């Protein structure tokens, strides 16, 4: 296997790929030969991300859509199949958090976080997996969070949603294995993203509490998370199934 072209000729769909971790994943897949479809709700950021991939010698296209809209998910996947004929790699990366003490939260926030972090992943898996079954090949990598397996201050609902992603990953891995489809997930710890920069400004005490628990003493670079995703999406992890790989700089050790 040419490790520099592990995804040559494959079509990879990455949700929430305009910025941060998703953007690093998209670049990594493209650099190794995949045709990458960058799905994001932001027209400008998505198109800029796709241009950056193309300028770097890769293949990419931006698709603007809302991952929390069931109809848009179904229609987008259908359009991708019509145009490209297949989806080999699905990375469910879209997500977000709004740290709020549980007793100060309400059902509107619960629905928002569950839709963005859990239901979007569920919908994309439901829409894409039939096509992977038809081609008898597929690799799904879901982006959960260390918050899904370890308490994260002020993030009860976010943690519940990400724990759901962990459970979904393991259940689907068992269901899909006979179709040559491997489903795994990544549980990132605190990572240097646009959201983390914003939280440092708006909720410095929250950020201090979280970041102070990282044993390595720093945040992850998005490319470090992307490297783990590429491993799980490639044939280098051919005997890895239903795994939730923790990439957290030792946060879970504390």
C-alpha positions as CSV (number, residue, x, y, z in Angstrom):
1,X,0.0,0.0,0.0
2,X,1.2,3.5,-0.9
3,X,0.6,5.2,2.4
4,X,0.7,8.6,0.6
5,X,-2.3,7.6,-1.5
6,X,-4.4,5.4,0.8
7,X,-7.6,6.9,-0.6
8,X,-6.8,7.1,-4.3
9,X,-9.9,7.0,-6.4
10,X,-12.3,7.1,-3.4
11,X,-15.1,9.5,-2.8
12,X,-15.1,10.9,0.8
13,X,-17.9,12.9,2.4
14,X,-17.0,15.0,5.4
15,X,-19.7,17.0,7.3
16,X,-18.9,20.3,9.0
17,X,-15.7,20.4,7.0
18,X,-15.2,24.1,6.3
19,X,-13.3,24.8,9.5
20,X,-11.4,23.2,12.4
21,X,-11.2,19.4,12.7
22,X,-13.4,18.8,9.7
23,X,-11.2,21.0,7.5
24,X,-8.1,19.2,8.6
25,X,-9.7,15.8,7.8
26,X,-10.8,17.0,4.4
27,X,-7.3,18.2,3.6
28,X,-5.8,14.9,4.8
29,X,-8.1,12.8,2.7
30,X,-7.5,14.9,-0.4
31,X,-3.7,14.8,0.1
32,X,-4.0,11.0,0.0
33,X,-6.0,10.9,-3.2
34,X,-9.6,11.1,-2.3
35,X,-12.2,13.3,-4.0
36,X,-13.5,15.1,-1.0
37,X,-17.0,16.6,-0.6
38,X,-16.9,19.4,1.9
39,X,-20.4,19.7,3.5
40,X,-21.0,22.8,5.6
41,X,-23.8,25.2,6.4
42,X,-21.6,28.2,5.5
43,X,-21.5,29.0,1.8
44,X,-18.4,31.2,2.0
45,X,-16.4,29.0,4.4
46,X,-17.2,25.9,2.5
47,X,-16.2,27.3,-0.8
48,X,-13.0,28.7,0.6
49,X,-12.1,25.3,2.1
50,X,-12.7,23.6,-1.2
51,X,-10.6,26.1,-3.1
52,X,-7.7,25.6,-0.6
53,X,-7.8,21.9,-1.2
54,X,-7.8,22.4,-5.0
55,X,-5.0,25.0,-4.8
56,X,-3.0,22.4,-2.9
57,X,-3.4,19.9,-5.7
58,X,-6.3,17.9,-4.4
59,X,-9.9,17.3,-5.5
60,X,-12.7,18.8,-3.6
61,X,-16.2,20.3,-4.0
62,X,-18.2,22.4,-1.5
63,X,-21.8,21.5,-0.8
64,X,-23.9,23.9,1.3
65,X,-26.5,22.2,3.5
66,X,-27.9,22.0,7.0
67,X,-27.0,18.7,8.6
68,X,-29.9,19.1,11.0
69,X,-32.5,19.1,8.2
70,X,-33.6,15.5,7.4
71,X,-34.8,16.4,3.9
72,X,-31.6,18.2,3.0
73,X,-29.5,15.2,4.3
74,X,-31.5,12.7,2.1
75,X,-31.4,15.0,-1.0
76,X,-27.7,15.8,-0.6
77,X,-26.7,12.1,-0.4
78,X,-28.9,11.3,-3.4
79,X,-27.3,14.1,-5.4
80,X,-23.8,12.9,-4.5
81,X,-24.6,9.3,-5.6
82,X,-26.1,10.6,-8.8
83,X,-23.0,12.7,-9.6
84,X,-20.2,10.5,-8.2
85,X,-21.7,7.1,-8.2
86,X,-20.5,6.1,-4.8
87,X,-19.4,7.1,-1.3
88,X,-16.5,5.2,0.1
89,X,-15.7,7.2,3.2
90,X,-18.2,9.0,5.5
91,X,-16.9,11.2,8.3
92,X,-19.6,12.6,10.5
93,X,-17.8,15.6,12.0
94,X,-20.5,18.3,12.3
95,X,-21.2,19.2,15.9
96,X,-20.9,21.9,18.5
97,X,-21.4,22.8,22.1
98,X,-22.9,25.6,24.1
99,X,-21.6,25.1,27.7
100,X,-24.4,25.7,30.1
101,X,-25.1,24.5,33.7
102,X,-27.7,21.7,33.4
103,X,-30.2,23.4,35.6
104,X,-30.0,26.6,33.6
105,X,-30.5,24.8,30.3
106,X,-33.9,24.2,28.7
107,X,-35.5,21.9,26.1
108,X,-34.7,24.3,23.3
109,X,-31.0,23.9,24.0
110,X,-31.3,20.1,24.5
111,X,-33.0,19.8,21.1
112,X,-30.4,22.0,19.5
113,X,-27.4,20.0,20.8
114,X,-29.0,16.6,20.2
115,X,-29.9,17.6,16.6
116,X,-26.5,18.9,15.8
117,X,-24.3,16.3,17.5
118,X,-26.4,13.1,17.5
119,X,-29.3,13.2,15.0
120,X,-27.1,14.6,12.2
121,X,-24.8,11.6,12.5
122,X,-27.8,9.2,12.7
123,X,-29.3,10.7,9.6
124,X,-26.2,10.7,7.5
125,X,-25.5,7.1,8.4
126,X,-29.1,6.2,7.6
127,X,-28.8,7.9,4.2
128,X,-25.3,6.7,3.2
129,X,-25.2,3.1,4.5
130,X,-27.6,1.7,1.9
131,X,-25.3,2.8,-0.9
132,X,-22.3,1.4,0.9
133,X,-24.2,-1.9,1.3
134,X,-24.9,-1.9,-2.5
135,X,-21.2,-1.5,-3.3
136,X,-20.2,-3.9,-0.5
137,X,-17.6,-1.4,0.8
138,X,-17.6,1.5,3.2
139,X,-15.7,3.2,6.0
140,X,-17.6,5.4,8.5
141,X,-15.8,7.5,11.1
142,X,-17.9,9.4,13.6
143,X,-16.5,12.2,15.6
144,X,-17.7,11.8,19.1
145,X,-15.9,13.5,22.0
146,X,-14.1,12.7,25.2
147,X,-17.2,14.3,26.8
148,X,-19.1,11.2,25.7
149,X,-17.2,8.9,28.0
150,X,-15.8,11.3,30.6
151,X,-17.7,14.1,32.5
152,X,-17.1,17.5,30.9
153,X,-18.0,20.5,33.1
154,X,-21.1,22.4,32.0
155,X,-21.8,20.1,29.1
156,X,-24.3,17.5,30.3
157,X,-26.4,17.5,27.1
158,X,-23.4,17.7,24.8
159,X,-22.0,14.7,26.7
160,X,-25.3,12.8,26.3
161,X,-25.3,13.5,22.6
162,X,-21.7,12.3,22.1
163,X,-22.3,9.2,24.3
164,X,-25.1,8.5,21.8
165,X,-22.6,8.8,18.9
166,X,-20.4,6.3,20.7
167,X,-23.3,3.8,21.2
168,X,-24.4,4.3,17.6
169,X,-20.9,3.6,16.3
170,X,-20.7,0.3,18.2
171,X,-24.2,-0.8,17.2
172,X,-23.8,0.0,13.5
173,X,-20.3,-1.6,13.5
174,X,-21.9,-4.9,14.5
175,X,-24.8,-4.5,11.9
176,X,-22.6,-3.5,9.0
177,X,-19.5,-5.8,9.4
178,X,-21.0,-8.5,7.1
179,X,-21.2,-5.9,4.3
180,X,-17.5,-5.0,4.4
181,X,-18.4,-1.8,6.1
182,X,-16.3,-0.7,9.1
183,X,-17.7,1.8,11.5
184,X,-15.5,3.5,14.1
185,X,-15.3,6.7,16.0
186,X,-12.9,9.2,17.4
187,X,-13.2,10.8,20.9
188,X,-11.2,14.0,20.7
189,X,-10.2,15.9,23.7
190,X,-9.8,19.7,23.8
191,X,-8.7,20.9,20.4
192,X,-7.6,24.2,19.0
193,X,-10.6,25.3,16.9
194,X,-12.6,28.4,16.2
195,X,-15.0,27.3,19.0
196,X,-12.2,26.9,21.6
197,X,-10.8,30.4,20.7
198,X,-14.3,31.9,21.2
199,X,-14.8,30.1,24.5
200,X,-11.5,31.5,25.8
201,X,-13.0,34.9,25.2
202,X,-16.6,34.3,26.4
203,X,-16.2,31.7,29.1
204,X,-12.5,31.8,30.3
205,X,-13.2,29.9,33.6
206,X,-14.9,27.1,31.8
207,X,-12.0,26.8,29.4
208,X,-9.5,26.9,32.2
209,X,-11.2,24.0,34.0
210,X,-11.3,21.9,30.8
211,X,-7.8,22.6,29.4
212,X,-6.2,22.3,32.8
213,X,-7.1,18.6,32.8
214,X,-5.0,17.8,29.7
215,X,-2.0,15.8,30.8
216,X,0.2,16.9,27.9
217,X,-0.5,20.5,28.9
218,X,-1.7,21.8,25.5
219,X,-4.6,21.5,23.1
220,X,-4.6,19.1,20.2
221,X,-3.9,20.5,16.7
222,X,-6.8,19.6,14.4
223,X,-4.3,17.7,12.2
224,X,-3.6,15.3,15.1
225,X,-7.3,14.4,15.2
226,X,-7.4,14.1,11.4
227,X,-4.4,11.7,11.5
228,X,-6.5,9.3,13.7
229,X,-9.5,9.6,11.4
230,X,-7.4,8.8,8.3
231,X,-6.1,5.7,10.1
232,X,-9.6,4.4,10.8
233,X,-10.8,5.2,7.3
234,X,-7.9,3.4,5.7
235,X,-7.0,-0.2,5.2
236,X,-4.2,0.2,7.8
237,X,-7.0,-0.4,10.4
238,X,-8.5,-3.3,8.5
239,X,-9.1,-5.3,11.8
240,X,-10.5,-2.4,13.8
241,X,-14.2,-2.4,14.2
242,X,-16.6,-0.5,16.6
243,X,-13.6,1.2,18.2
244,X,-13.9,4.6,19.9
245,X,-10.4,5.9,19.7
246,X,-9.6,8.4,22.4
247,X,-7.3,11.2,21.2
248,X,-7.2,13.6,24.2
249,X,-3.7,14.2,25.4
250,X,-4.4,12.3,28.6
251,X,-7.6,14.1,29.6
252,X,-9.3,10.8,30.3
253,X,-6.4,9.8,32.6
254,X,-7.2,12.5,35.2
